[in-house]
Amino acid sequence: MKSLFAKLAVILALASPTAAMAQVQTNDPAGSGPIVNALGWLQGTLLGNVATAVAVMAVAAVGFMMLTGRLNWRFGATVIIGVFILFGAASIVAGIQQVAA
């Protein structure tokens, strides 16, 4: 009977929403300032004007190659979807967070 209560307690502890609330963190951890700044710089570089221009040229080149039959449609679609995911990542994450909240 004790093992049944122990199993039930473990199931309830894992299924309760308070267990997941322990992972929510409002502030950055101590000492993470340089890391957060470096990641912000990397995000700005990857999503800046130069990256946008390169992505537009890549999508145009891949689309032209797909239309002329020099590139597999599956690979071309993968490249184009990857670009949309890269530049839409912030919106995707915001949508997931709204649904989860």
Residue, then its C-alpha position, 0 to 999 in steps of 0.5 A: m500500500k505504501s508503494l501505491f501512495a509513493k507512486l501516486a505522490v510522484i505522479l501528482a508532483l510531476a503533473s502539478p503546475t507548481a513543479a513547472m513554475a520553479q523553472v520560471q525566472t524573471n531576471d537574468p542570473a547573476g554574472s550573465g550580463p556579458i553572455v546576454n550582451a554577446l547573444g544580443w550582439l549575435q542576434g543583431t548580426l544574424l538578423g540585421n540588414v546584411a543578413t536580410a539582404v543575403a537571405v533575399m538573394a538566397v531565396a531568389a537564387v534558390g527559387f530561380m534554380m527550382l524554376t529552371g529545374r537545376l535544384n530539387w524542389r524538396f531542398g529548395a523548399t527546405v532552404i526557403i522554410g529555414v529562412f522563414i523560421l530564422f527571421g520569424a523565430a521571435s514571433i514563433v516564440a512569442g506565439i508559443q509563450q502566449v498559448a502557454a500562459 
